[in-house]
Amino acid sequence: MSEELKNSPIVDFDWDAYEKGETQRGQSYEELEKTYDESLGSFKDKEVTEGTVISINKREVVVNIGAKSDGIIPFNEFRYNPDLKVGDTVEVFVESQEDKKGQLILSHRKARMAKSWDRVNEALEKDEVIKGYIKCRTKGGMIVDVFGIEAFLPGSQIDVKPIRDYDVFVGKNMEFKVVKINQEFKNVVVSHKALIEAEIEQQRKEIINTLEKGQVLEGTVKNITTYGVFIDLGGVDGLIHITDLSWGRVNNPADIVEPDQKLNVVILDFDNDKKRIALGLKQLQPHPWDKLDANLAVGDKVTGKVVVMYDYGAFVEVAPGVEGLIHVSEMSWSQHLRSAQDFMKVGDVVDAQILALDREERKMSLGVKQLKDDPWEAIETKYPVGSKHNAKVRNFTNFGVFVELEEGVDGLIHISDLSWTKKVKHPGEFTQLGADIDVVVLEIDKENRRLSLGHKQLEQNPWDVFETVFTVGSIHEGVITDLLDKGAVINLQPHGVEGFATPKHLVKEDGTSAQQDEKLQFKVIEFNKDAKRIILSHSRIFEDEQKQEARKTAKKATKPAAEEAVAATPVEKTTLGDISSLAALKEKLEKGE
């Protein structure tokens, strides 16, 4: 309006009636206000009513409910209804008929919330298809706006196929079915998968009714697991077990197929209810054993890759899909037990010799040690009796030590052949596993692959010397190293040989018994070279001294009486016969002593 029109007076306006409170039609303001109020709709604050959409733009929706002014509602409250248009009737919640600015405040979301639970329950009871807006992702699925309520859409309920990218569904409007409601916690669970399952079930029945063993069908890889692959046959799923993916060894099904890959499969079996279908992929290919070189025979050398390891052996792939077993006993000429992992590992490329070949049973036995010379063939030349060698301690037993001279050549050192002087109760006292030890070959049993070895034979037998040192009656210094019920073991220093004393020979001069680690003098009372035994006594030392002192005392006591008797005897001339008699008497007396 121009400035001139604003300032110009209204010529035909009745100012006198205005001052009297009358309209130009003769109505009072009260009557006019009453007429105006009657033209407005009847509604109250905080109530739900219906309105008509009169305008829509990208941000707002204008709704007329018959009030003094129109209400403006954010467009995002209508995202669930992409088909909204001008003229549609919608429910609104009257928050306030007039705010501070005199504006009508409406909410479509709150109106929907007021009736949403009734509508959601009705949808569940009637199995209705409803529309919803996918707002965002959440753990395990999606959040869907249904009638203004945030419902949960599990990932497994989006589609019959596994979903790999959930983000593509965010912001979409989709149809759903309500599958579960928790009234206490106001939780709603919806499903889009349920809408298409009916159609899929019909397809499933049609497919299952036509299934036959040996039938080849095209399918799509639906899911890959550690034990196999699930194939979608167009509404029904089948499983290709990992062993039916390839004739070769398969460690991970993902190495053979990939998600959504289309491939042909053969039906191997299905149960009576026809709900589980076993499929095969490798069966569509010729068996690798049928393509194996017909000239391959026992004794031939082959090269292959180790594909599987066990303690008892290794499976080697000598051709695609053709495997042979190398038993641990065929990996080395060694006789002592070992694990196959000590010789090779998965991925190793090895040369082997065919030991057995059964094409009908599709089995092959291989050997590695056969490609090496058998060390026992020249055992007598390389390890003659009396030869000295260095060996590695491999195992202990109560009766000796097993050692390895080289791979495949083991020998036994008997416990009695470990030391000349020390009494070894267990080999662990003398050496340890993995240690080096010098040995002498004592005996060879080529037929049974046995070597008798000795360690003490590297030194001269000290018992030849001990025979001259530890004579019966000789006294030596020793230390008690071990106290037993039957006596004590004494280390005779500095010779390092051990002797034995019974408890009665351990009694000291003061009446007490000798103790562990005590150093004393011992007398040899027995020496046996063949049995390598020395019997000692500490008590015998002072006992013999006491006996000797007693004899000396008794001899002195009898000497004066003998002299008196001689003096009293008349002296006579000695004859030659008398001298002979005296000599014989003297000899008897000396022997008596």
C-alpha positions in Angstrom: 0.0 0.0 0.0 1.4 3.4 -1.0 2.2 6.1 1.6 -0.6 8.3 0.1 -3.3 5.7 0.6 -2.2 5.1 4.2 -2.6 8.8 5.1 -5.9 9.4 3.2 -9.1 9.2 5.2 -11.9 6.7 4.5 -14.7 8.8 3.0 -17.7 6.5 3.7 -16.6 5.3 7.2 -19.3 6.0 9.9 -17.3 7.4 12.7 -20.4 8.2 14.8 -21.4 4.5 14.8 -17.9 3.5 15.7 -18.0 5.8 18.7 -21.3 4.2 19.8 -19.8 0.7 19.5 -21.8 -0.2 16.4 -20.8 -1.8 13.1 -21.9 -0.5 9.8 -24.6 -3.2 9.7 -25.9 -2.1 13.0 -24.2 -4.9 15.0 -22.5 -4.4 18.3 -18.9 -5.6 18.9 -20.2 -8.3 21.2 -22.5 -9.6 18.5 -19.8 -9.5 15.9 -17.4 -11.3 18.3 -20.0 -13.9 19.0 -20.6 -14.4 15.3 -16.8 -14.7 14.7 -16.3 -17.2 17.5 -19.1 -19.4 16.2 -17.3 -19.5 12.8 -14.2 -21.1 14.5 -13.8 -24.8 15.2 -14.4 -26.2 18.7 -11.3 -27.6 20.3 -9.2 -27.2 23.4 -5.6 -27.1 24.3 -3.8 -30.5 24.9 -6.4 -32.4 22.8 -6.1 -34.3 19.5 -8.2 -33.0 16.6 -8.2 -33.2 12.8 -6.9 -30.7 10.3 -6.5 -30.2 6.6 -3.2 -29.8 4.9 -3.3 -26.5 3.0 0.4 -26.1 2.1 3.6 -28.2 1.9 7.2 -27.2 1.4 10.6 -28.9 2.1 10.6 -27.7 5.7 7.0 -27.2 6.8 3.5 -28.4 6.5 0.7 -25.8 7.1 -2.5 -27.3 8.6 -5.9 -25.6 9.0 -7.9 -26.8 12.0 -10.5 -24.0 11.8 -8.7 -21.8 14.3 -8.0 -18.1 14.1 -4.7 -19.0 12.4 -3.2 -21.9 10.7 -0.7 -24.2 12.4 2.8 -24.9 11.1 4.3 -28.4 11.6 7.9 -29.4 10.8 7.9 -31.6 7.6 10.1 -34.3 9.3 7.1 -35.3 11.4 5.5 -36.6 8.2 8.6 -38.6 6.9 6.8 -41.9 7.4 4.2 -40.7 4.8 6.0 -39.7 1.6 2.6 -39.6 -0.2 1.3 -36.6 1.9 -0.4 -34.0 -0.3 -2.5 -30.8 0.0 -6.0 -31.5 1.0 -5.2 -34.6 3.1 -6.8 -34.8 6.6 -4.3 -35.4 9.4 -4.5 -35.7 13.1 -2.8 -33.0 15.2 -2.2 -32.3 18.8 -3.1 -28.8 20.0 -0.3 -27.7 22.2 -1.4 -24.1 22.4 -4.1 -22.1 20.6 -2.0 -18.9 21.0 1.6 -18.6 22.1 3.3 -15.3 23.0 3.2 -14.3 19.4 -0.5 -15.3 19.0 0.6 -18.3 16.9 -1.3 -21.6 16.9 1.1 -24.4 18.0 0.4 -27.9 16.6 2.2 -31.3 16.6 1.5 -34.2 14.4 4.0 -36.4 16.1 2.3 -36.0 19.5 -1.1 -36.7 17.9 0.3 -39.9 16.5 1.9 -40.9 19.8 -1.5 -40.4 21.6 -3.0 -43.1 19.4 0.1 -45.0 18.3 0.0 -47.7 20.8 -3.7 -48.5 20.0 -2.8 -48.6 16.3 0.3 -50.7 16.8 -1.6 -53.3 18.9 -4.3 -53.3 16.3 -1.7 -53.9 13.5 -0.3 -56.8 15.5 -3.7 -58.3 16.1 -4.9 -58.0 12.5 -1.5 -58.8 11.0 -1.6 -55.6 9.0 1.1 -54.2 6.8 2.2 -50.8 8.0 4.6 -48.1 6.8 7.6 -46.9 8.6 10.7 -44.7 8.2 14.1 -46.1 8.9 15.8 -43.4 11.1 19.2 -44.9 11.9 21.4 -47.9 12.6 21.7 -49.4 16.1 23.4 -52.4 17.5 22.0 -55.5 15.8 19.6 -53.7 13.5 17.8 -50.5 12.7 15.5 -47.9 14.4 12.2 -47.5 12.6 9.6 -44.6 13.1 6.2 -46.3 13.1 3.2 -44.0 14.0 5.7 -41.8 15.8 7.0 -44.7 17.9 10.7 -45.8 17.6 10.4 -49.6 16.8 13.3 -52.0 16.5 14.0 -53.8 13.2 16.5 -56.7 13.8 19.1 -57.2 11.1 17.9 -60.7 10.6 14.4 -59.3 9.8 15.3 -56.9 7.1 15.5 -59.5 4.3 15.7 -63.2 3.8 19.3 -62.7 2.7 22.1 -61.7 5.0 22.6 -57.9 5.0 26.2 -56.8 4.6 25.6 -53.0 4.4 23.0 -51.7 6.7 23.6 -48.0 5.8 21.9 -48.4 2.5 18.5 -48.7 4.3 18.9 -45.6 6.4 16.4 -42.8 5.3 14.2 -45.2 3.4 10.4 -45.7 3.8 9.5 -49.4 3.9 6.6 -51.7 4.7 6.6 -53.7 7.9 4.7 -56.1 10.0 4.6 -55.8 13.8 5.9 -59.1 15.2 6.3 -58.3 18.9 5.2 -55.7 21.5 6.4 -55.4 25.1 3.6 -53.4 26.8 5.6 -52.9 30.0 8.6 -51.3 28.4 6.8 -49.9 25.4 9.0 -51.8 23.0 7.9 -52.7 19.5 9.7 -55.1 17.1 8.9 -55.0 13.4 9.9 -57.1 10.4 10.2 -56.5 6.7 11.3 -60.1 6.1 7.9 -61.4 7.2 6.3 -59.7 4.3 8.2 -61.7 1.7 8.4 -65.0 3.6 4.9 -66.0 2.5 6.0 -65.7 -1.1 9.3 -67.5 -0.4 7.5 -70.3 1.3 5.4 -70.9 -1.8 8.5 -70.9 -3.9 10.2 -73.3 -1.3 7.3 -75.8 -1.7 7.5 -75.7 -5.4 11.3 -76.2 -5.4 11.3 -79.0 -2.8 8.6 -81.0 -4.6 10.9 -81.2 -7.6 14.1 -82.1 -5.8 15.9 -85.3 -6.8 19.3 -86.8 -5.8 21.8 -86.1 -8.5 19.9 -83.1 -9.8 22.1 -80.1 -10.8 20.7 -76.7 -9.8 22.0 -73.1 -10.0 22.3 -71.3 -6.7 23.8 -68.2 -5.1 26.3 -68.2 -2.2 24.2 -66.9 0.7 26.5 -67.4 3.7 30.0 -68.8 4.3 30.9 -70.5 7.6 33.9 -72.4 8.9 32.2 -75.8 8.2 30.6 -75.1 4.8 28.7 -72.8 2.5 24.9 -72.1 2.4 23.5 -71.8 -1.1 20.2 -70.1 -1.9 18.4 -72.2 -4.5 15.7 -69.6 -5.1 13.7 -69.7 -1.9 15.2 -72.8 -0.2 18.7 -73.1 1.3 21.1 -76.0 1.0 24.5 -76.6 2.6 27.7 -77.6 0.8 29.9 -79.1 3.6 33.5 -78.1 3.5 34.5 -81.7 2.5 32.2 -81.4 -0.6 33.7 -78.1 -1.9 36.8 -79.5 -3.5 38.6 -82.8 -4.0 41.6 -81.2 -2.4 42.1 -80.2 1.2 40.1 -77.1 2.1 41.1 -75.1 5.2 38.7 -72.2 4.7 35.6 -72.3 2.4 36.2 -68.6 1.6 39.2 -69.7 -0.4 36.9 -71.6 -2.8 33.8 -69.4 -3.1 32.8 -65.8 -2.4 29.5 -64.1 -1.2 26.8 -63.7 -3.9 28.7 -65.9 -6.3 26.4 -68.0 -8.6 27.4 -71.6 -9.2 26.1 -75.0 -10.2 25.6 -77.5 -7.4 24.5 -81.1 -7.3 21.9 -82.5 -4.7 23.6 -85.2 -2.7 20.8 -85.9 -0.2 17.9 -84.4 1.8 16.0 -85.6 4.8 12.5 -87.1 5.0 10.9 -83.8 5.8 13.0 -82.3 2.9 14.1 -79.3 5.1 17.8 -80.0 5.0 19.4 -80.3 1.7 23.0 -81.5 1.3 24.7 -80.1 -1.8 28.0 -80.9 -3.5 30.4 -78.8 -5.7 33.3 -81.1 -6.2 31.1 -83.9 -7.5 30.7 -81.9 -10.7 34.4 -82.3 -11.4 36.3 -85.5 -12.3 38.0 -87.2 -9.3 41.7 -86.3 -9.2 42.6 -90.0 -8.7 41.1 -90.8 -12.0 43.5 -88.4 -13.7 46.6 -89.6 -11.7 49.5 -90.7 -14.0 48.9 -94.4 -14.8 52.6 -95.1 -14.9 53.1 -94.0 -11.3 54.2 -97.0 -9.2 55.6 -98.1 -5.9 59.3 -97.1 -5.6 58.9 -93.9 -7.6 60.0 -90.6 -6.3 57.4 -87.8 -6.0 57.4 -84.2 -4.8 54.5 -82.7 -2.9 53.4 -80.0 -0.4 52.5 -80.7 3.2 48.8 -79.8 3.7 47.9 -81.3 7.0 50.0 -82.3 10.1 49.2 -84.8 12.8 51.4 -86.3 15.6 51.4 -89.6 13.7 52.3 -88.2 10.3 51.8 -85.7 7.5 49.5 -85.6 4.5 51.3 -84.5 1.3 49.5 -83.4 -1.8 51.4 -84.9 -4.7 48.8 -83.8 -7.3 45.7 -81.6 -7.1 43.3 -83.5 -4.9 45.7 -86.5 -4.5 47.3 -86.9 -1.1 49.7 -89.4 0.4 50.5 -90.1 4.0 54.1 -90.0 5.4 53.9 -91.8 8.7 56.3 -90.5 11.4 58.1 -93.8 11.3 59.0 -93.2 7.7 60.4 -89.8 8.2 63.7 -90.9 9.9 65.8 -94.0 10.5 65.7 -93.1 14.2 64.0 -95.7 16.4 63.0 -93.5 19.4 59.5 -92.1 19.3 59.1 -88.5 18.0 56.3 -86.3 16.7 55.9 -85.6 13.0 56.1 -81.8 13.7 59.8 -82.4 14.6 60.5 -83.1 10.9 58.2 -80.9 8.8 55.4 -78.3 8.9 52.4 -77.3 6.8 53.5 -75.7 3.6 56.8 -77.5 3.3 57.6 -79.0 -0.1 59.2 -82.4 0.4 60.5 -85.3 -1.8 59.3 -88.8 -0.9 59.2 -92.3 -2.2 56.0 -94.2 -2.9 55.8 -97.2 -0.5 52.2 -98.3 -1.2 49.7 -97.3 -3.9 46.0 -98.4 -3.9 44.1 -96.8 -6.8 40.8 -98.5 -5.9 40.9 -97.4 -2.3 42.6 -94.1 -3.4 45.3 -94.4 -0.8 49.0 -93.7 -1.0 51.8 -94.3 1.6 55.0 -92.3 1.3 58.4 -92.4 2.9 61.2 -89.8 3.3 63.9 -91.8 5.0 64.0 -94.2 2.0 65.7 -91.4 0.0 68.6 -91.5 2.4 71.1 -94.3 3.1 70.3 -96.6 6.0 73.0 -96.0 8.5 72.7 -99.6 9.8 73.9 -101.0 6.5 77.5 -99.9 7.3 77.2 -99.9 11.1 80.1 -102.3 11.7 82.4 -100.3 9.5 81.5 -96.9 10.9 81.0 -97.9 14.5 83.2 -101.0 15.2 83.4 -102.6 18.6 85.9 -100.7 20.7 85.6 -97.4 18.8 85.1 -94.2 20.7 82.4 -91.6 19.7 80.5 -88.6 21.0 76.7 -89.0 21.4 73.7 -87.0 22.5 71.6 -88.0 25.5 68.0 -88.6 24.3 66.2 -90.5 27.0 66.5 -92.0 30.5 65.3 -95.3 31.9 65.8 -97.0 35.2 68.4 -99.3 33.7 70.4 -96.9 31.6 70.7 -94.0 29.1 69.6 -94.0 25.4 71.9 -91.9 23.3 72.0 -90.9 19.6 75.2 -91.2 17.7 73.6 -89.9 14.5 70.1 -89.7 13.0 68.9 -93.3 13.0 71.7 -94.8 15.1 70.8 -95.1 18.8 72.5 -97.0 21.5 72.1 -97.9 25.2 74.6 -97.2 28.0 73.7 -99.6 30.8 73.6 -97.9 34.3 76.5 -100.2 35.4 78.6 -98.9 32.5 78.4 -95.2 33.5 81.1 -95.2 36.3 83.7 -97.5 37.7 83.5 -96.0 41.2 80.2 -94.3 41.7 77.1 -96.3 42.4 74.5 -94.7 40.1 70.9 -95.2 41.2 69.4 -93.3 38.3 71.0 -91.9 35.1 69.7 -88.4 35.9 72.3 -88.3 38.7 75.1 -88.8 36.2 74.0 -86.7 33.1 71.1 -84.8 31.7 68.9 -84.9 28.6 70.4 -83.1 25.6 73.9 -83.3 27.0 76.9 -84.7 25.0 78.6 -87.8 26.3 81.6 -89.8 25.1 81.0 -93.5 24.6 82.7 -96.7 23.6 81.0 -99.3 21.4 80.8 -102.6 23.4 78.5 -104.7 21.3 76.6 -104.6 17.9 73.3 -106.3 17.2 72.8 -105.4 13.6 69.7 -107.6 13.1 67.7 -105.9 15.9 69.4 -102.5 15.3 70.9 -102.3 18.8 74.2 -100.9 20.1 75.6 -101.6 23.5 77.7 -98.7 24.7 79.8 -97.8 27.7 81.2 -94.7 29.2 83.3 -95.9 32.0 85.3 -98.0 29.6 87.0 -94.8 28.3 89.1 -95.0 31.5 91.3 -97.7 32.9 89.6 -99.9 35.5 90.7 -98.3 38.8 89.9 -101.4 40.8 93.2 -102.9 39.6 94.9 -100.1 41.5 92.4 -100.2 44.4 93.3 -103.8 45.0 96.8 -102.8 46.1 95.6 -99.7 48.0 92.7 -101.0 50.0 94.1 -104.1 51.4 92.4 -105.8 54.3 93.4 -104.2 57.5 94.5 -100.9 55.9 93.2 -97.7 57.4 91.9 -94.8 55.3 90.1 -91.5 55.8 86.5 -91.2 54.6 83.4 -89.1 54.7 79.9 -90.4 55.3 77.8 -89.3 52.3 74.6 -91.3 52.8 73.0 -92.9 55.9 70.7 -95.8 55.3 68.9 -98.3 57.5 71.3 -101.0 56.7 74.4 -98.8 57.1 76.3 -95.9 55.6 78.0 -95.1 52.3 81.5 -93.7 52.8 83.5 -91.7 50.2 87.1 -92.7 50.5 89.1 -89.6 49.8 91.0 -88.8 47.7 90.4 -91.9 45.5 86.7 -91.1 45.0 85.7 -94.7 45.5 82.8 -95.6 47.8 82.8 -98.2 50.6 80.1 -99.5 52.9 79.8 -99.9 56.7 77.1 -101.6 58.7 75.6 -99.8 61.8 77.7 -101.8 64.3 80.8 -100.6 62.5 79.8 -97.0 62.8 79.9 -96.9 66.6 82.6 -94.5 67.8 84.9 -95.0 70.9 82.7 -92.9 73.1 79.7 -95.1 72.3 77.9 -92.7 69.9 77.1 -93.4 66.3 78.8 -91.6 63.3 76.6 -89.0 61.6 76.0 -87.7 58.0 79.0 -85.8 56.5 81.3 -86.8 59.4 84.9 -87.4 58.5 86.5 -90.5 60.2 89.1 -93.1 59.9 87.9 -96.5 58.6 89.6 -99.9 58.4 89.1 -102.2 55.4 87.7 -105.5 56.6 86.7 -106.8 53.2 87.7 -106.1 49.6 86.0 -107.8 46.6 87.4 -106.7 43.2 84.9 -108.6 41.1 81.9 -107.3 43.0 83.5 -103.9 43.3 82.8 -103.9 47.0 84.7 -102.5 50.0 83.5 -103.2 53.5 84.7 -100.7 56.1 84.6 -100.3 59.9 85.4 -97.4 62.1 84.8 -99.4 65.3 87.3 -102.1 64.4 90.1 -99.5 64.7 89.8 -98.9 68.4 88.6 -102.4 69.1 91.8 -103.9 67.7 93.9 -101.4 69.6 92.1 -102.4 72.8 92.7 -106.1 72.1 96.4 -105.4 71.4 96.8 -103.5 74.6 95.1 -106.3 76.5 97.5 -108.9 75.1 100.5 -106.8 75.9 99.3 -106.4 79.5 98.8 -110.2 79.9 102.2 -110.9 78.4 104.0 -108.7 80.9 102.1 -110.3 83.8 103.2 -113.8 82.9 106.9 -112.9 82.2 108.2 -112.7 85.9 106.7 -116.0 86.8 108.4 -117.7 83.9 111.7 -116.2 84.8 111.5 -117.5 88.4 110.6 -121.0 87.1 113.7 -121.0 84.9 115.9 -119.9 87.7 114.7 -122.7 90.0 115.3 -125.3 87.4 118.7 -127.1 87.6 120.9 -126.2 84.8 121.8 -129.0 82.6 123.8 -129.3 79.5 121.9 -128.7 76.4 121.9 -131.4 73.9 121.2 -131.2 70.1 117.8 -132.8 70.7 116.9 -130.2 73.3 117.6 -127.4 70.8 115.3 -129.0 68.3 112.5 -129.3 70.8 112.8 -125.6 71.9 112.7 -124.5 68.3 109.4 -126.4 67.8 107.9 -124.9 70.9 108.9 -121.4 69.9 107.2 -121.9 66.5 104.0 -123.0 68.3 104.0 -120.0 70.6 104.4 -117.6 67.7 101.5 -119.2 65.8 99.4 -119.0 69.0 100.0 -115.3 69.2 
